[in-house]
Amino acid sequence: MIHENVDKAKKSKGCPSQGGGDMAQKQKEQQAMIKANLAKIKHKIFVLSGKGGVGKSSISANLAASLSKKGYKTGLMDVDVHGPSIAHMFGMTELLDITPDQQMLMPKQVNENLKVVSVQALMQDKDQAIIWRGPAKTGMIQQFVGAVEWGELDFLVIDAPPGTGDEPLTVVQTIPEAQGVIVTTPQEVALADIRKSISFCKTVKLKTLGIVENMAGFKCPHCSECIDLFKSGGGEKTAKAQGLNFLGSIPFDTRVVSAGDKGVPVMLEENESEFTQAFSTVVDNIIEKL
């Protein structure tokens, strides 16, 4: 089953849920696999944002990395089909393996506690566009939940594309017990879209752990003065206005960019900085809310 879908993902066409035989039976089997996998995962954290460019994938990657360093068995699932960044952030250059019975996809084992899966790791040509409509994306996300050998996990972190379309809706429908972490930057143009994300969560009854404010300030490497590149305080203000938890504010740090390009999230490195301290506070707040 899964090997057929992997081949189709590599070709970037067709629906990953299509195939011969009794479709109703296949759907029943898939739902059973999804239920079985989710039963082995304690907490599901859905990282989302109504706006692109706020660092959502970076937050997802470093959240999963931080949880794994704390000793938690963690999975990271990248469901951003059209713009997957997670694979590059973890240096996933090889195609993912399949179990010997060709029924399950093996996630990349980053360290003893962290597993990662991304559609990018199914593509032979990394620059090839994935041109899928909604049903194809829905099928792939469902397979990432049910047809991946996740095993026993303390946390599954789900990184979705921006907006309130097919992918976020499929995650909520497939993983109804997921809890949202909304990412924003401080400026109003981002906060306006974040308010739509909050509305989405309320509409689909997605429990929200809180809001994270990313890129909140940049310390000049020459004079150490803090520069508010995208203003400041907007995330906390919005959280209070919407009755949500404010999970913390994270500064802009160029080392996050270089670490992501290098394929090792900055929270997996040993360097202590204002960013890592602020991010650790966010992670602690998330764990506390759970």
N, C-alpha and C positions, 0 to 999 in steps of 0.2 A: 504493500500500500504506500508506505512513505517513499520508497525508492522511485515510484512513478511520479510523485509530486516533486521530488527533488529534481528529477530530470526536466520537468516542466518549468521549475523555477530557473534552472540554468538557461533554458531556452527563452525565458521571459515572455511566454505567451500561454494563453489558455487559462482555464480555471483549475487550481490545484485540488479542488474537491471533485472534479469530474472523473469518470472512469466507467468501465463496463460493469455488468452484473446488476444486482438488485440495489438500487440507490437507497431505498428506504432501509435496507439491512445495513448498508455501509454507514449511513447516518446514525443508526442505532448503535453500531459498534463504536463509532467515533465519540458519541456522547458518553458511552460507558468508559472509554479511555480517558476522556477529559475529567469525568467524575473521579476516577481512580487516581489520577495524577494530583488533582486538587486536594484530595483527602490526605495526601502526604505532605502538603505545604501548609505551614502554620499561618503565616501572614503574607498577604499579597498587597504590595504597594504600587499604586498606579501613578506615575509621574506624568503630569499633563500641563498644557498651557494653551491658551487661546491664540498666542502669538509666536511666530517663529523668531529665532535669533536671540532668545533670552537665556540660552545655555541649558536647555532642558536635558539634552543628551549628556552633557557634562555633569549635571547634577545626578542623573541616573547612574552614570558610570562610577562616579566617586562615592555615591551612596552605597552601591553594591560592594565596591572595594572596601569601604570603611566597615561595613557590616561583616565582611569576610575576615578582616583583620582583627575584629573583636571576637572571632571564634564562631560566628554564626554560619551555618550552612546556607549559602545564598545562591540564588539563580538570577540572571539578568536576561530578560527577553526583549529584544528590539523588534517592535512591530511597526516601525516607520518604514514601510515598504518602498516608498519612492525616494527617500533620502536617508538611508541607514548610515549612521555615524559610529555606532557602537563597535562594529567590527574593526574599524581603523583604530579606535581608541584603545583596543586591547590587542592590537597587532595580529589580528586573525587573517593570515595570508593564505592558509590552506583550506580546502573544502572540508566541511564537516563529515564525519564518518557515520555509517549506518550500522546498527546492530547486526550480528550474523544472520538473524532470521529476516532481515530487511523490513522489519516492522516499526522500528523506532530510530529516531535521529539522535546521535550522540552530541551533546553540547561541548563546546571547547572548555577544557579544564584549565582555568587560569592559575589557580593555586589549590591547595587541598580543600578550601572551603567555598570556592567560587566557580560557577559554571555559567557560560554565556552562549546564547544562540542569536543569530541575526540572518536575515535573508541574504545579506551581502556575502555571507560565508557559504552560500549555495551557488553563487555565480562564478562560472569559469572566467568570464570577461567582466572585470570589476567596473568597467566604464560603461557597460551596456545598460540602457534605460529599461526599467521594469514598467511595462505598459499594461496595466490591469484595471479592470472595472471593479466595482464594489464586491460582487460575489466572489471573485478570485481572491481579493484581499481578505475577505471574511474567512474563506476556506483555509488560507495559509495561517492566519492567526489561530484558528481553532486547532490546526495541526501542531502549531508551536506549543500549545497548551497540552494537547492530548497525546501527540505522537513523538514527543521528545523525552528521552530518558533522564528526567529531572531527579528522580530518587527522593529521599527524605530531605526536605528543606525547612529551615526556620523562616526564611524570607524569599519571596520572588518579587523582584523589582521589574516593572514593565515600563518601557520607554516608548511613548506613542508620538506620532507626528502632531504638529500644532493644529488647532481647530477642534471642531465638534462634529466631525463627519464619520465616515464608515469605520475607521480603525478604533477610535475611542468608544464608539457605540458597541462595536463587536466585543471589545475587551470587557465592557460592563455587562453585556449579555452573557458572555462566556464565563466570566469570573465575577459573579454577583457579589461575592464577599470582599472584593477588592476595596481598598481605601485610598483616596486620592491625596496627592501632594501637588499643589499648584505652584508653578514657578513663574516669577515675574521679574522685571527690572523696575526701577523706581519711577520712570517717567510716565506721564499721563497716557501717551499713545499705547503703551504696553498695558497699563492698568485698565484701560477701556476694554481691551480684549480679554483681560483676565476676569473682568466682571461677567463676561459671556461664559467663560469656563465655570465660574461659580454657579451661574444660572443653569448650565448644562448638568452639573453635579446634582443640583436640587431637583431638576426635572426628571433625571433618570434614577434618583434616589441613591446616588453614590456617596457614601460617607466620606467626609473630607477631614484629613488629619490636620491640615493647615496650609499656610502660604509661606513660601521661601522667597526672599528677595535676593536676587543674584546681581552681580556687577554693581554693588552699592557704592563703591568708592575705589579710587586708585591712588596709591601712595607713590609719589614721584621718587624714582630711584636716585635722584641727584640731591634734592633738598628735603625729602621725606614729608613734604606737604601733601595732605590728602585732597584729591581733586574729585568732586562729585560729577563724574562723566554723564550720568543719567539722572541727575538730581538725587534726592535722598528722602527716605522715610515714607515713600508712597506705598510700599508693600505693607508695612505695619499699619498705616492709616486705613488702607483698604480692608485689611483683616478685621480691624476693630469695627469698621462701619458695617461689615457683612456678618459680624458675629462669629468669626473664625479664629482659630489659633494662629498666632504668628510664630513660625518655627525658627526664624532667625534671619540675619542679614549677612551676606557673604561678599567680601570685597573682590574687585577685579585683580587678577594676578596673572602676569604674562607667563609664569611657570606652568599654569594650567594649560595654556595653549601649546607650549613646547612639549609638555608631558603627553598630551593627547596625540600630537603629531608623531611622537616617539613610540606610541603604542603601549604606554604604561601610565594609567591614571595617577595623578599627583598624590592621591590619598594612599596609593600603594608604595610610594617612596617614603623615605625616612626623614625628609627635610621638614623641619618645624618652621612654620610661618604664620602670619596673621590669617591667611586663607585657611590653612589646615586647622587652626584653633577655632575659627568661626564655623567651619564646616563640621567639625567634631561636635560643636554645640548643637547644630541643626540635627545631626544624627542622634545625639542623646535625647533631644526633644521628641523626635519621631518615635524612638524606642519607648520613651516614657508614655506617649499617647497610646501606644499599642499595649 
